[in-house]
Amino acid sequence: MGMANQEAIQQFQSLMDKVDEPLKNSFKKVHQGFVTETLTRFLKARDWNVAKAHKMLVDCLQWRVQNEIDTILAKPIVPTELYRSVRDTQLVGLSGYTREGLPVVAVGVGQSTYDKASVRLLLLLLQVHYYVQSHIQMNEYRDCVVLPNATKKCGKHISTCIKILDMTGLRLSALNQIKLLTAISTIDDLNYPEKTDTYYVVNVPYIFSACWKVVKPLLQERTRKKIQVLQGSGKDELLKIMDYSSLPHFCRQGASAANGTTTTNCFSLDHASHQQLYNYVKQQAELDESDSPPLKQGSIHVRYPEPDPEDAKIVKTIESELHKLGDSNGLNNSFSRVRVNGM
């Protein structure tokens, strides 16, 4: 680390020493004992501009305090059937670890069906909050449990994961989900920066290739370097950094392997990683000293930060490109069903 970077960290630390006590307490939850590494993440996210990084971190801590994020792992989505509906439609899971010890997070971008969940989840408005709550809980579980365990196992600090994005089934109806996905992405960008080492994109259809061609030039160079679009399922390339057992089911050969079973499909609530998360949240809820009675059904409403102007521009570009593709195919796609914060 260069001298200039060390000075930036010291300046940043001095500024953080002056924040209010509630923010300091939340900061302890964020850094998990790795203060320098956490400050570095926020500095990287703001190109080592101390003032901008400080504002970003303070805004993050205020968001955490205002929305009680520090205790969100003690607030289960109940009943179990409701949580299973979320898991069945928000396809995210931990499939294993790389040989360097980084968690491998699989995301079923093409087959996540947020807009179809109304059959199970009653009200669309509430769906948004269930999905956001579940996403934040997975982030917090990663930071509070998964990464610390990986750090202990590897004997070195592990602070990032890799993500494998499966585009199988991606269609023009993705417009129906883009508002919710934007809200989730904004939460990650502003409150969990630099937590992903590399994004691997696999099973890419034409619609993704068309959008990627126009979006790629809009991304910051730092972000572009993190994204690797692999050929086919990406199996051969991914096996260079992980064992077969850590490959997501959709990267394995054969139809049965690609579909997965409840034990190999890391999206399933019955998968070991989701069972561990689910049981952890239940245990934390039981240990919670709050006098509030347990929820019979409900979600935690979290305020969504406003997206960065550059990110909003990228979303508009994706929407425009999808519309062009729809028009060229004689399709009329409506994407007004999912609305987040009036967007």
Secondary structure, DSSP 4 states (H G I P E B T S, - for coil): --HHHHHHHHHHHHHHTTS-HHHHHHHHHHHTT-HHHHHHHHHHHTTT-HHHHHHHHHHHHHHHHHTTGGGGGG---BSHHHHHHHHHHS-EEEEEEBTTS-EEEEEETTT--GGGTHHHHS-HHHHHHHHHHHHHHHHHHIIIIIHHHHHHHHTS----EEEEEE-TT--GGGGGTHHHHHHHHHHHHHHSTT-EEEEEEES--HHHHHHHHHHGGGS-HHHHHHEEE-STT-HHHHTTTB-GGGS-GGGSSSHHHHH--TTT-TTSTTSHHHHHHHHHHHHHHHH----SPPPSSB----PPPPPPHHHHHHHHHHHHHHHHHHHHTT------S--STT-
